[in-house]
Amino acid sequence: MDIIIFLAIGALAGWLAGTFMKGRGFGLLGNIAVGIVGSVVGGFVFSLIGISAVGMVGSIVTATAGAVLLLYVVGLIKK
């Protein structure tokens, strides 16, 4: 059950990141994949700076921040 919640949060985060980063997204399915990978990136980055996600909202914020960061970096590499 935890993996389903993880995938759902990643999908929501990818959609939110695609909305925030207009022009840097990869379409709906691509942004969902970026959100899933971004949730891992966000958790890693937040743990480095000493912030931990608490609850569902914290997980969504962490995953969205990671997905936005990932979209930004991928956008820089694509240029």
MOZI-V486658 format. One record per backbone hydrogen bond with DSSP energy under -0.5 kcal/mol. CO is the residue of the C=O (numbers start at 0). NH is the residue of the N-H. If there is no record, write none. Layout:
# MOZI-V486658
co:CO nh:NH
co:CO nh:NH
This chain:
# MOZI-V486658
co:0 nh:4
co:1 nh:5
co:2 nh:6
co:3 nh:7
co:4 nh:8
co:5 nh:9
co:6 nh:10
co:7 nh:11
co:8 nh:12
co:9 nh:13
co:10 nh:14
co:11 nh:15
co:12 nh:16
co:13 nh:17
co:14 nh:18
co:15 nh:19
co:16 nh:20
co:19 nh:21
co:20 nh:23
co:25 nh:29
co:26 nh:25
co:26 nh:30
co:27 nh:31
co:28 nh:32
co:29 nh:33
co:30 nh:34
co:31 nh:35
co:32 nh:36
co:33 nh:37
co:34 nh:38
co:35 nh:39
co:36 nh:40
co:37 nh:41
co:38 nh:42
co:39 nh:43
co:40 nh:44
co:41 nh:45
co:42 nh:46
co:43 nh:47
co:44 nh:48
co:45 nh:50
co:46 nh:49
co:52 nh:54
co:53 nh:57
co:54 nh:58
co:55 nh:59
co:56 nh:60
co:57 nh:61
co:58 nh:62
co:59 nh:63
co:60 nh:64
co:61 nh:65
co:62 nh:66
co:63 nh:67
co:64 nh:68
co:65 nh:69
co:66 nh:70
co:67 nh:71
co:68 nh:72
co:69 nh:73
co:70 nh:74
co:71 nh:75
co:72 nh:76
co:73 nh:77
co:74 nh:78
